[in-house]
Amino acid sequence: MLYDRQLMMDFFKIGDSLFDQAGSEKVAALVEKAKKNNVKLVFPVDFIIADKFDKNANVCVSPLTCCSR
């Protein structure tokens, strides 16, 4: 859900990562519901990224801010 949230609310690039369109359409309502009920949503501040989807991929930890457009 994080990618969906980021894409729909912050317009982040996700490269070739999977994207759940149906899930992304629920994000705004879930965030609004959390606000209405005084629930604090906590999201990661970094990602583990890879150059390919493979057990031998080159990976690194990247701050959330590096992926924004």
PyMOL commands that set and color helices and strands:
alter all, ss='L'
color gray80, all
select helices_A, chain A and resi 2-10+21-24+27-36+64-67
alter helices_A, ss='H'
color red, helices_A
select strands_A, chain A and resi 46-50+59-63
alter strands_A, ss='S'
color yellow, strands_A
deselect
rebuild
show_as cartoon
